[in-house]
Amino acid sequence: MTDLPPQTPVETLLQTAMAGTLPIAAFMQAFVASDVLVLTGSLVTPDGSGFDPLLFDKQGTLHVAVFTDPARIGPHAQQAPHQIRWLMRDVLQRVPGGYGVVINPGTALGFEISPAGVGEILKDFGG
């Protein structure tokens, strides 16, 4: 799971940004407009209720797990059996205050967004 090549256009952009050949701002602009997968412990209704996302504790701060492709989910599906596909922008808007986001946890094509970073990304790229 951790050594998969990019599976989607946004993963290719992420790999390019991680290599330093694409500006982070260009990646973020594309990333917030891309579809991502969120694992949730319960079914989510169209209005967003029931959103119970898979969380990771990163040094005492809870982070919502987000995946850029189903191939990146791996064993995490056992912890939260339901998947929803949302725009990353919509996920960021639903992240509770004080929480961060971890993208593709446990994989080489992943990164973390701090709680402050969530607000900054929404301010800069939230539309």
Buried (B, 14 or more C-beta within 10 A) or exposed (E): EEEBEBBBEBBBBBBBBBEEEBEEEEBBBBBBEBBBBBBBBEEBEEEEEEBBBBBBEEEEEBBBBBBBBEBBBBEBBEEBEBBBEBBBBBBBBBBEEEBBBBBBBBBEBBBBBBBEBBBBBBEEBBE
